[in-house]
């Protein structure tokens, strides 16, 4: 699953190689996304460091996914997913 290389402020967070959360820094109705935006813009955090802290604090295995250097697409299917923001309580630790 990919939202593209040129989209700033949006990430798909994976757990066990499956898309689990969607982070969108421009979503106004998500406390979690607002908190992540604050951490990135004012605390000099990165999305990678935020995920690493969540993983350490809650014994999770979240990641941004690994994109291959070369990929040959044989067949594609469009699949609509309803991904929630990262739980806010994970960001307060």
Biotite code that builds the C-alpha atoms (Angstrom):
import biotite.structure as struc

atoms = struc.array([
    struc.Atom([0.000, 0.000, 0.000], chain_id="A", res_id=1, res_name="UNK", atom_name="CA", element="C"),
    struc.Atom([1.410, 3.344, -1.003], chain_id="A", res_id=2, res_name="UNK", atom_name="CA", element="C"),
    struc.Atom([0.173, 6.912, -0.814], chain_id="A", res_id=3, res_name="UNK", atom_name="CA", element="C"),
    struc.Atom([2.971, 8.175, -3.034], chain_id="A", res_id=4, res_name="UNK", atom_name="CA", element="C"),
    struc.Atom([6.399, 9.700, -2.704], chain_id="A", res_id=5, res_name="UNK", atom_name="CA", element="C"),
    struc.Atom([5.351, 13.326, -2.967], chain_id="A", res_id=6, res_name="UNK", atom_name="CA", element="C"),
    struc.Atom([2.747, 13.587, -0.226], chain_id="A", res_id=7, res_name="UNK", atom_name="CA", element="C"),
    struc.Atom([4.030, 15.541, 2.755], chain_id="A", res_id=8, res_name="UNK", atom_name="CA", element="C"),
    struc.Atom([2.427, 14.881, 6.110], chain_id="A", res_id=9, res_name="UNK", atom_name="CA", element="C"),
    struc.Atom([0.738, 11.564, 5.388], chain_id="A", res_id=10, res_name="UNK", atom_name="CA", element="C"),
    struc.Atom([1.961, 8.108, 6.286], chain_id="A", res_id=11, res_name="UNK", atom_name="CA", element="C"),
    struc.Atom([0.592, 4.592, 6.434], chain_id="A", res_id=12, res_name="UNK", atom_name="CA", element="C"),
    struc.Atom([1.807, 2.807, 9.573], chain_id="A", res_id=13, res_name="UNK", atom_name="CA", element="C"),
    struc.Atom([2.114, -0.964, 9.353], chain_id="A", res_id=14, res_name="UNK", atom_name="CA", element="C"),
    struc.Atom([1.896, -3.697, 11.941], chain_id="A", res_id=15, res_name="UNK", atom_name="CA", element="C"),
    struc.Atom([2.867, -7.238, 10.936], chain_id="A", res_id=16, res_name="UNK", atom_name="CA", element="C"),
    struc.Atom([3.187, -6.098, 7.310], chain_id="A", res_id=17, res_name="UNK", atom_name="CA", element="C"),
    struc.Atom([-0.448, -4.983, 7.238], chain_id="A", res_id=18, res_name="UNK", atom_name="CA", element="C"),
    struc.Atom([-1.637, -1.366, 7.102], chain_id="A", res_id=19, res_name="UNK", atom_name="CA", element="C"),
    struc.Atom([-2.855, -0.459, 10.588], chain_id="A", res_id=20, res_name="UNK", atom_name="CA", element="C"),
    struc.Atom([-2.939, 3.352, 10.972], chain_id="A", res_id=21, res_name="UNK", atom_name="CA", element="C"),
    struc.Atom([-3.108, 6.429, 8.789], chain_id="A", res_id=22, res_name="UNK", atom_name="CA", element="C"),
    struc.Atom([-1.361, 9.613, 9.932], chain_id="A", res_id=23, res_name="UNK", atom_name="CA", element="C"),
    struc.Atom([-2.431, 12.854, 8.262], chain_id="A", res_id=24, res_name="UNK", atom_name="CA", element="C"),
    struc.Atom([-0.952, 16.052, 9.699], chain_id="A", res_id=25, res_name="UNK", atom_name="CA", element="C"),
    struc.Atom([-3.696, 18.111, 8.050], chain_id="A", res_id=26, res_name="UNK", atom_name="CA", element="C"),
    struc.Atom([-6.644, 16.233, 9.550], chain_id="A", res_id=27, res_name="UNK", atom_name="CA", element="C"),
    struc.Atom([-8.339, 18.667, 11.938], chain_id="A", res_id=28, res_name="UNK", atom_name="CA", element="C"),
    struc.Atom([-10.639, 16.187, 13.675], chain_id="A", res_id=29, res_name="UNK", atom_name="CA", element="C"),
    struc.Atom([-7.918, 13.886, 15.054], chain_id="A", res_id=30, res_name="UNK", atom_name="CA", element="C"),
    struc.Atom([-6.216, 14.679, 18.363], chain_id="A", res_id=31, res_name="UNK", atom_name="CA", element="C"),
    struc.Atom([-3.601, 12.060, 17.557], chain_id="A", res_id=32, res_name="UNK", atom_name="CA", element="C"),
    struc.Atom([-2.669, 13.646, 14.241], chain_id="A", res_id=33, res_name="UNK", atom_name="CA", element="C"),
    struc.Atom([-2.568, 17.115, 15.826], chain_id="A", res_id=34, res_name="UNK", atom_name="CA", element="C"),
    struc.Atom([-0.215, 15.782, 18.526], chain_id="A", res_id=35, res_name="UNK", atom_name="CA", element="C"),
    struc.Atom([2.071, 14.167, 15.935], chain_id="A", res_id=36, res_name="UNK", atom_name="CA", element="C"),
    struc.Atom([2.126, 17.436, 13.956], chain_id="A", res_id=37, res_name="UNK", atom_name="CA", element="C"),
    struc.Atom([3.143, 19.309, 17.120], chain_id="A", res_id=38, res_name="UNK", atom_name="CA", element="C"),
    struc.Atom([5.912, 16.797, 17.864], chain_id="A", res_id=39, res_name="UNK", atom_name="CA", element="C"),
    struc.Atom([7.281, 17.079, 14.322], chain_id="A", res_id=40, res_name="UNK", atom_name="CA", element="C"),
    struc.Atom([7.024, 20.863, 13.964], chain_id="A", res_id=41, res_name="UNK", atom_name="CA", element="C"),
    struc.Atom([7.909, 22.040, 17.472], chain_id="A", res_id=42, res_name="UNK", atom_name="CA", element="C"),
    struc.Atom([9.851, 19.233, 19.152], chain_id="A", res_id=43, res_name="UNK", atom_name="CA", element="C"),
    struc.Atom([12.040, 18.318, 16.147], chain_id="A", res_id=44, res_name="UNK", atom_name="CA", element="C"),
    struc.Atom([10.772, 14.732, 16.145], chain_id="A", res_id=45, res_name="UNK", atom_name="CA", element="C"),
    struc.Atom([10.413, 12.665, 12.995], chain_id="A", res_id=46, res_name="UNK", atom_name="CA", element="C"),
    struc.Atom([7.665, 10.180, 12.210], chain_id="A", res_id=47, res_name="UNK", atom_name="CA", element="C"),
    struc.Atom([10.327, 7.474, 12.508], chain_id="A", res_id=48, res_name="UNK", atom_name="CA", element="C"),
    struc.Atom([11.349, 8.586, 16.015], chain_id="A", res_id=49, res_name="UNK", atom_name="CA", element="C"),
    struc.Atom([7.701, 8.793, 17.113], chain_id="A", res_id=50, res_name="UNK", atom_name="CA", element="C"),
    struc.Atom([7.052, 5.249, 15.893], chain_id="A", res_id=51, res_name="UNK", atom_name="CA", element="C"),
    struc.Atom([10.237, 4.031, 17.587], chain_id="A", res_id=52, res_name="UNK", atom_name="CA", element="C"),
    struc.Atom([9.117, 5.529, 20.926], chain_id="A", res_id=53, res_name="UNK", atom_name="CA", element="C"),
    struc.Atom([5.668, 3.930, 20.599], chain_id="A", res_id=54, res_name="UNK", atom_name="CA", element="C"),
    struc.Atom([7.303, 0.578, 19.832], chain_id="A", res_id=55, res_name="UNK", atom_name="CA", element="C"),
    struc.Atom([9.561, 0.824, 22.882], chain_id="A", res_id=56, res_name="UNK", atom_name="CA", element="C"),
    struc.Atom([6.864, 2.045, 25.261], chain_id="A", res_id=57, res_name="UNK", atom_name="CA", element="C"),
    struc.Atom([4.121, -0.358, 24.234], chain_id="A", res_id=58, res_name="UNK", atom_name="CA", element="C"),
    struc.Atom([6.140, -3.321, 22.908], chain_id="A", res_id=59, res_name="UNK", atom_name="CA", element="C"),
    struc.Atom([4.702, -2.818, 19.440], chain_id="A", res_id=60, res_name="UNK", atom_name="CA", element="C"),
    struc.Atom([6.248, -3.530, 16.052], chain_id="A", res_id=61, res_name="UNK", atom_name="CA", element="C"),
    struc.Atom([4.931, -0.629, 13.999], chain_id="A", res_id=62, res_name="UNK", atom_name="CA", element="C"),
    struc.Atom([6.840, 0.574, 10.938], chain_id="A", res_id=63, res_name="UNK", atom_name="CA", element="C"),
    struc.Atom([6.488, 2.648, 7.791], chain_id="A", res_id=64, res_name="UNK", atom_name="CA", element="C"),
    struc.Atom([6.807, -0.373, 5.530], chain_id="A", res_id=65, res_name="UNK", atom_name="CA", element="C"),
    struc.Atom([9.687, -1.241, 3.298], chain_id="A", res_id=66, res_name="UNK", atom_name="CA", element="C"),
    struc.Atom([9.482, -0.222, -0.318], chain_id="A", res_id=67, res_name="UNK", atom_name="CA", element="C"),
    struc.Atom([11.569, -2.228, -2.766], chain_id="A", res_id=68, res_name="UNK", atom_name="CA", element="C"),
    struc.Atom([14.215, -0.525, -4.877], chain_id="A", res_id=69, res_name="UNK", atom_name="CA", element="C"),
    struc.Atom([12.838, -2.164, -8.009], chain_id="A", res_id=70, res_name="UNK", atom_name="CA", element="C"),
    struc.Atom([9.274, -3.350, -8.226], chain_id="A", res_id=71, res_name="UNK", atom_name="CA", element="C"),
    struc.Atom([7.492, -5.088, -11.072], chain_id="A", res_id=72, res_name="UNK", atom_name="CA", element="C"),
    struc.Atom([3.740, -4.783, -10.781], chain_id="A", res_id=73, res_name="UNK", atom_name="CA", element="C"),
    struc.Atom([2.025, -7.776, -12.304], chain_id="A", res_id=74, res_name="UNK", atom_name="CA", element="C"),
    struc.Atom([-1.510, -7.263, -11.074], chain_id="A", res_id=75, res_name="UNK", atom_name="CA", element="C"),
    struc.Atom([-3.066, -4.493, -9.022], chain_id="A", res_id=76, res_name="UNK", atom_name="CA", element="C"),
    struc.Atom([-6.335, -4.236, -7.169], chain_id="A", res_id=77, res_name="UNK", atom_name="CA", element="C"),
    struc.Atom([-7.788, -1.084, -5.698], chain_id="A", res_id=78, res_name="UNK", atom_name="CA", element="C"),
    struc.Atom([-8.828, -1.736, -2.123], chain_id="A", res_id=79, res_name="UNK", atom_name="CA", element="C"),
    struc.Atom([-10.505, 0.790, 0.127], chain_id="A", res_id=80, res_name="UNK", atom_name="CA", element="C"),
    struc.Atom([-9.278, 0.666, 3.717], chain_id="A", res_id=81, res_name="UNK", atom_name="CA", element="C"),
    struc.Atom([-10.590, 2.477, 6.760], chain_id="A", res_id=82, res_name="UNK", atom_name="CA", element="C"),
    struc.Atom([-7.444, 3.164, 8.791], chain_id="A", res_id=83, res_name="UNK", atom_name="CA", element="C"),
    struc.Atom([-7.714, 4.995, 12.089], chain_id="A", res_id=84, res_name="UNK", atom_name="CA", element="C"),
    struc.Atom([-5.217, 7.467, 13.530], chain_id="A", res_id=85, res_name="UNK", atom_name="CA", element="C"),
    struc.Atom([-2.661, 6.238, 16.062], chain_id="A", res_id=86, res_name="UNK", atom_name="CA", element="C"),
    struc.Atom([-4.292, 6.146, 19.532], chain_id="A", res_id=87, res_name="UNK", atom_name="CA", element="C"),
    struc.Atom([-3.658, 9.440, 21.331], chain_id="A", res_id=88, res_name="UNK", atom_name="CA", element="C"),
    struc.Atom([-2.660, 7.748, 24.578], chain_id="A", res_id=89, res_name="UNK", atom_name="CA", element="C"),
    struc.Atom([0.331, 6.222, 22.782], chain_id="A", res_id=90, res_name="UNK", atom_name="CA", element="C"),
    struc.Atom([1.620, 9.726, 22.091], chain_id="A", res_id=91, res_name="UNK", atom_name="CA", element="C"),
    struc.Atom([1.350, 11.021, 25.638], chain_id="A", res_id=92, res_name="UNK", atom_name="CA", element="C"),
    struc.Atom([4.089, 8.814, 27.108], chain_id="A", res_id=93, res_name="UNK", atom_name="CA", element="C"),
])
